[in-house]
Amino acid sequence: MKPGSTCPAFGAFALSALMAGISVSAHAATIQILVTNLEFSPTEVSAKVGDTIEWVNKDPLAHTATAKDGDWDVMLPPKKSGSLVLKKAGTFAYYCRFHPNMKAALTVAP
Amino acid sequence: MFIRLSAAIAAITLLSSPALAQGAKLTDPQIAHIAYTAGVIDIAAAKQALAKTHNKEVKAFAEDMVRDHEAVNKQALDLVKKLKVTPEDNDTSKTLSKNAADERTKLSKLNGAAFDKAYVENEVAYHKAVDSALETQLIPSASNAELKSLLQTGLKIFQGHEQHAEHVLATLNQSVGHHK
């Protein structure tokens, strides 16, 4: 199924990402969101494209951070973390698939 | 439909008034026993579902129930050990267990889509009943702060499961609609 051009294309992409990384790294941040007692904290977070969101799950339960529009779905095993690199600007409502009463939002600036 | 509804009402009535109103205020050892029993019941229901269902969503839901309730019950056991409380069997726990056993017998006679729907409907009703018992009886009666806090977390978990069960039920109803 994979096109033959995958390798060179990936190489070029990796190289440009590497070069881009030099200029972006000064600004890209990692933002932590705690998950405790079935709550995302803080519930509203502002970030920029290129930033990494890291959900730190302190509960003994498995959770997910799942975009309402289905764009991304990050598994958060018990007492473990999961992360996501933000690629698109916009406001994203997300929730936990296992406990849909856990809701929060990310606002991503370009 | 009528059987489902009456089962739900029976479950709610059972948890809200007669069984709990019998004695005076519930003690912490009794509350711990009831909360633990409520988890054990849902694990048993989920294990029955895992053995019977062929539906991917129902299977995933049942797996979530086993995983969550085992985790919470482990926390509950750790807490009672720490507090040196021995959970005490009581009429509410007994009635809960008996009703759950009856429900499992009823479900054991169903198969396929009929089983899936009955299981998930019962999960919605059961979680609603437990939410209500936690909110109106167990949490207000708990004396120990740590037990109260564990019950409050338990309430959020049960509420989450209720919403999850409602979502699964909606997808089951949708697929039934498509076949018609």
Interface residues (C-beta under 8 A of the other chain):
Chain A: N37 L38 P60 L61 A62 P78 C96 R97 F98 H99 P100 N101 M102
Chain B: D64 R67 D68 A71 V72 K74 Q75 T153 K156 I157 Q159 G160 H161 Q163 H164 H167
